[in-house]
Amino acid sequence: MGVNLSKPKGRLVQSSWLCRDDFDRERMLDMEERVRPVRMRTFAILALAITLVVPWIGWWPLLFLIPASLFFAAADALMPKVARPENLMFAAWIGSEITIAGAVALDGGPRVATLSWLAIPVITLSSRFSMRGVVAGVSIAIAMTLAVAFGVDAHSVLASPELVIAPLALILCVAVLSTPLMASDIQHRSDAVIDQLTGMLNRKALSVRVLELAQQSEITGEPVGVIVGDLDHFKDVNDTRGHSVGDAVLKEVAYLLRKRLRAFDLAYRLGGEEFLILVPGSDLTHAAELAEHLREGICSEHLSGDIHVTMSFGVATSAHDERFDYAAVFSEADAALYRAKRGGRNRVCLTDGARPAIPVAA
């Protein structure tokens, strides 16, 4: 039923210290889309505030807004190309905090009210990252505050501890108050976009991600692969073993699929025994390689103790330098899946007329 393929190079586990799973990463990417325009307005407000106090501090603090905005602009441009976009975004966040700390240090350190501005980036932590990311960010903000305060004028801080206690309290309060908002957001998002049986993302999450990929493809010009998979003869499992066993099999299949994907390859349950994988940046050859890897992974396992199942896959990709049209690419992948089913099942079929550079089950 095809050749043995080793695990494709570059495939990484999906969890990281900032994102525990696909859901966390999907949430971060979604929130980044929402935060981006707000962040620009925040920079505008800070620029206006600095302009208003120019008679007292001069124009030079405006220069610090430039690198801060560049950090995030670079992160936004590179996120579609990296395996762990959360690390890139956290690095940009640290860059913005360092920028604010530098501006405050040159402005007078603990003797100026702008020391409290170090609390501004903390507001966005819980909207993007897990609790570990929030703790790490708050720790960095506190360290920056102390470094600026004691590094610039330790004597003033020792004489008037409130100069540093007040901004530290503000940082902690912002973090603490935003935490329940994060928990509520996670719960509501989980209920809305997570398939309750398998823990995979559902159709609602898919619609959000498809829009993001369409926008990214216009910028990067990279193709997006779509893999549609369907368990073969799954009705027999439900009929002979019962629906509870069938549900257990679906959970195990979902786990086997997820653990073979890269961090930015996202798997969705479309319904029943049908699954979909989005593969950003992959041409047809690489998407076909991944589909064969997934097929072999499912075929080689005995699920729920002694149940052997197989899976058929259809693969299609968008063209280079074209906007990703999900409806069209999905239609091609779904037609390829139908041919895989009709051709004997437990195989990978590609979009009409395509020939992969690797051998796949046929």
MORAJO-V185038 format. One record per residue. N is the residue number from 1. RES is the residue in one small letter. SS is DSSP state (H for helix, E for strand, - for the rest). OMEGA is omega in radians with two decimals (none if undefined). Layout:
# MORAJO-V185038
n & res & ss & omega
N & RES & SS & OMEGA
N & RES & SS & OMEGA
This chain:
# MORAJO-V185038
n & res & ss & omega
1 & m & - & -3.12
2 & g & - & -3.07
3 & v & - & 3.07
4 & n & - & 3.11
5 & l & - & 3.02
6 & s & - & -3.14
7 & k & - & -3.09
8 & p & - & 3.13
9 & k & - & 3.07
10 & g & - & -3.14
11 & r & - & -3.02
12 & l & - & 3.01
13 & v & - & -2.99
14 & q & - & -3.09
15 & s & - & 3.02
16 & s & - & -3.09
17 & w & - & 3.11
18 & l & - & -3.13
19 & c & - & -3.07
20 & r & - & -3.06
21 & d & - & 3.14
22 & d & H & -3.09
23 & f & H & 3.10
24 & d & H & -3.12
25 & r & H & 3.11
26 & e & H & 3.12
27 & r & H & -3.14
28 & m & H & -3.13
29 & l & H & 3.12
30 & d & H & -3.13
31 & m & H & 3.11
32 & e & H & 3.07
33 & e & H & -3.13
34 & r & H & -3.07
35 & v & H & -3.02
36 & r & H & 3.13
37 & p & H & 3.10
38 & v & H & 3.12
39 & r & H & 3.12
40 & m & H & 3.10
41 & r & H & 3.10
42 & t & H & 3.08
43 & f & H & 3.13
44 & a & H & 3.12
45 & i & H & 3.11
46 & l & H & 3.11
47 & a & H & 3.11
48 & l & H & 3.14
49 & a & H & 3.12
50 & i & H & 3.13
51 & t & H & -3.11
52 & l & H & -3.11
53 & v & - & 3.12
54 & v & H & -3.14
55 & p & H & -3.09
56 & w & H & -3.05
57 & i & H & -3.13
58 & g & - & -3.06
59 & w & - & -2.96
60 & w & H & 3.14
61 & p & H & 3.11
62 & l & H & -3.13
63 & l & H & -3.11
64 & f & H & 3.09
65 & l & H & -3.11
66 & i & H & 3.12
67 & p & H & 3.12
68 & a & H & 3.13
69 & s & H & 3.12
70 & l & H & 3.10
71 & f & H & -3.08
72 & f & H & 3.10
73 & a & H & 3.11
74 & a & H & 3.12
75 & a & H & 3.13
76 & d & H & -3.11
77 & a & H & -3.04
78 & l & H & -3.06
79 & m & H & -3.14
80 & p & H & -3.02
81 & k & H & -3.06
82 & v & - & -3.08
83 & a & - & -3.09
84 & r & - & -3.10
85 & p & H & -3.14
86 & e & H & 3.11
87 & n & H & 3.12
88 & l & H & -3.14
89 & m & H & 3.12
90 & f & H & 3.09
91 & a & H & 3.10
92 & a & H & 3.12
93 & w & H & 3.11
94 & i & H & 3.11
95 & g & H & 3.12
96 & s & H & 3.13
97 & e & H & 3.10
98 & i & H & 3.13
99 & t & H & 3.12
100 & i & H & 3.14
101 & a & H & 3.12
102 & g & H & 3.13
103 & a & H & -3.13
104 & v & H & 3.14
105 & a & H & 3.13
106 & l & H & -3.10
107 & d & H & -3.14
108 & g & - & 3.07
109 & g & H & -3.05
110 & p & H & -3.08
111 & r & H & -3.12
112 & v & - & -3.09
113 & a & H & -3.09
114 & t & H & 3.04
115 & l & H & 3.14
116 & s & H & 3.13
117 & w & H & 3.09
118 & l & H & 3.09
119 & a & H & -3.06
120 & i & - & -3.14
121 & p & H & -3.12
122 & v & H & -3.11
123 & i & H & -3.05
124 & t & H & -3.06
125 & l & H & -3.04
126 & s & H & 3.12
127 & s & H & -3.07
128 & r & H & -2.89
129 & f & - & 3.07
130 & s & - & -3.09
131 & m & H & 3.10
132 & r & H & 3.09
133 & g & H & 3.10
134 & v & H & -3.14
135 & v & H & 3.13
136 & a & H & -3.14
137 & g & H & 3.12
138 & v & H & 3.11
139 & s & H & 3.11
140 & i & H & 3.13
141 & a & H & 3.11
142 & i & H & 3.13
143 & a & H & 3.11
144 & m & H & -3.14
145 & t & H & -3.14
146 & l & H & -3.12
147 & a & H & 3.13
148 & v & H & -3.07
149 & a & H & -3.08
150 & f & H & 3.14
151 & g & H & -3.12
152 & v & H & -3.07
153 & d & H & -3.14
154 & a & H & -3.12
155 & h & H & -3.14
156 & s & H & 3.14
157 & v & H & 3.13
158 & l & H & 3.13
159 & a & H & -3.12
160 & s & - & -3.08
161 & p & - & -3.13
162 & e & H & 3.13
163 & l & H & 3.14
164 & v & H & -3.14
165 & i & H & -3.11
166 & a & H & 3.11
167 & p & H & 3.08
168 & l & H & 3.11
169 & a & H & 3.11
170 & l & H & 3.11
171 & i & H & -3.11
172 & l & H & -3.14
173 & c & H & 3.11
174 & v & H & -3.13
175 & a & H & -3.10
176 & v & H & -3.11
177 & l & H & -3.13
178 & s & H & -3.09
179 & t & H & 3.11
180 & p & H & 3.07
181 & l & H & 3.09
182 & m & H & -3.13
183 & a & H & 3.12
184 & s & H & 3.14
185 & d & H & 3.14
186 & i & H & -3.11
187 & q & H & -3.12
188 & h & H & 3.12
189 & r & H & -3.14
190 & s & H & 3.13
191 & d & H & -3.04
192 & a & H & -2.96
193 & v & H & -3.12
194 & i & E & 3.03
195 & d & - & -2.99
196 & q & - & -3.12
197 & l & - & -3.01
198 & t & - & -3.06
199 & g & - & 3.11
200 & m & - & 3.05
201 & l & E & -3.08
202 & n & - & -3.08
203 & r & H & -3.14
204 & k & H & 3.08
205 & a & H & 3.13
206 & l & H & -3.10
207 & s & H & 3.11
208 & v & H & -3.09
209 & r & H & 3.13
210 & v & H & 3.13
211 & l & H & 3.12
212 & e & H & -3.13
213 & l & H & 3.09
214 & a & H & 3.13
215 & q & H & -3.13
216 & q & H & -3.10
217 & s & H & 3.08
218 & e & H & -3.11
219 & i & H & -3.03
220 & t & H & -3.07
221 & g & - & -3.10
222 & e & - & 3.13
223 & p & - & 3.06
224 & v & E & 3.13
225 & g & E & 3.07
226 & v & E & 3.10
227 & i & E & 3.09
228 & v & E & -3.13
229 & g & E & -3.13
230 & d & E & 3.12
231 & l & E & -3.11
232 & d & - & 3.06
233 & h & - & -3.10
234 & f & H & 3.11
235 & k & H & 3.12
236 & d & H & 3.12
237 & v & H & 3.12
238 & n & H & -3.07
239 & d & H & -3.06
240 & t & H & -3.08
241 & r & H & -3.11
242 & g & - & -3.07
243 & h & H & 3.12
244 & s & H & 3.08
245 & v & H & 3.09
246 & g & H & 3.10
247 & d & H & 3.12
248 & a & H & 3.11
249 & v & H & 3.13
250 & l & H & 3.10
251 & k & H & -3.12
252 & e & H & 3.09
253 & v & H & 3.11
254 & a & H & 3.12
255 & y & H & -3.14
256 & l & H & 3.10
257 & l & H & -3.06
258 & r & H & -3.02
259 & k & - & 3.12
260 & r & - & -3.10
261 & l & - & 3.01
262 & r & - & -3.10
263 & a & - & -3.05
264 & f & - & 2.97
265 & d & - & -3.04
266 & l & E & -3.10
267 & a & E & -3.09
268 & y & E & 2.97
269 & r & E & -3.12
270 & l & E & -3.11
271 & g & E & -3.14
272 & g & - & -3.14
273 & e & - & -3.10
274 & e & E & -3.08
275 & f & E & 3.13
276 & l & E & 3.09
277 & i & E & 3.02
278 & l & E & -3.06
279 & v & E & -3.13
280 & p & E & 3.05
281 & g & - & -3.10
282 & s & - & 3.02
283 & d & - & -3.04
284 & l & H & -3.13
285 & t & H & -3.11
286 & h & H & 3.09
287 & a & H & 3.10
288 & a & H & 3.09
289 & e & H & 3.11
290 & l & H & 3.14
291 & a & H & 3.11
292 & e & H & 3.08
293 & h & H & 3.11
294 & l & H & -3.14
295 & r & H & -3.14
296 & e & H & 3.13
297 & g & H & 3.12
298 & i & H & -3.05
299 & c & H & -3.05
300 & s & - & -3.06
301 & e & - & 2.95
302 & h & E & -3.00
303 & l & E & -3.13
304 & s & - & 3.07
305 & g & - & -3.01
306 & d & - & -3.09
307 & i & E & 3.10
308 & h & E & 3.12
309 & v & - & 3.04
310 & t & - & -3.06
311 & m & E & 3.08
312 & s & E & -3.07
313 & f & E & 2.97
314 & g & E & -3.02
315 & v & E & 3.02
316 & a & E & 3.10
317 & t & E & 3.03
318 & s & - & -3.12
319 & a & - & 3.04
320 & h & - & 3.04
321 & d & - & 3.04
322 & e & - & 3.09
323 & r & - & -3.13
324 & f & - & 3.10
325 & d & - & -3.02
326 & y & H & -3.07
327 & a & H & -3.12
328 & a & H & -3.10
329 & v & H & 3.10
330 & f & H & 3.13
331 & s & H & 3.11
332 & e & H & -3.14
333 & a & H & 3.14
334 & d & H & 3.09
335 & a & H & 3.09
336 & a & H & 3.09
337 & l & H & 3.12
338 & y & H & 3.10
339 & r & H & 3.09
340 & a & H & 3.10
341 & k & H & -3.09
342 & r & H & -3.09
343 & g & - & 3.08
344 & g & - & 3.10
345 & r & - & -3.12
346 & n & - & -3.12
347 & r & - & 3.10
348 & v & E & 3.04
349 & c & E & -3.11
350 & l & E & 3.13
351 & t & - & -3.06
352 & d & - & 3.03
353 & g & - & -3.08
354 & a & - & 3.06
355 & r & - & -3.10
356 & p & - & 3.09
357 & a & - & 3.10
358 & i & - & 3.09
359 & p & - & 3.05
360 & v & - & -3.14
361 & a & - & -3.11
362 & a & - & none
